[in-house]
Amino acid sequence: MEDILTGAIATASFVVALYFFRFWKSTRDKLFLYFALAFVIEGGNRLVLSGLLQMSVGSLEEYSVYLLRLASYSLILMGIWVKNRGSRHKTR
């Protein structure tokens, strides 16, 4: 059951990434690009984590996968920061 839910989360992440790529393509707003990349990384992270859980490797390898999740969330924060910083400079 856990594998099915992990696969569903990974698939949903990739679908959301496709939507953000489509919005980025039509608007060229970098925020959508950052979100799309973050969701691609998150979907890949779920697939890798699922594979590691099936192989039952050591705990060090499992924890290193969470660096991908940190990168994903960092991209989201960076996208928000770039969006807010860009709009502040345009109003001056």
Secondary structure, 3 states (H helix, E strand, C coil): CHHHHHHHHHHHHHHHHHHHHHHHHHHCCHHHHHHHHHHHHHHHHHHHHHHHHHHCCCHHHHHHCHHHHHHHHHHHHHHHHHHHHHHHHHHC
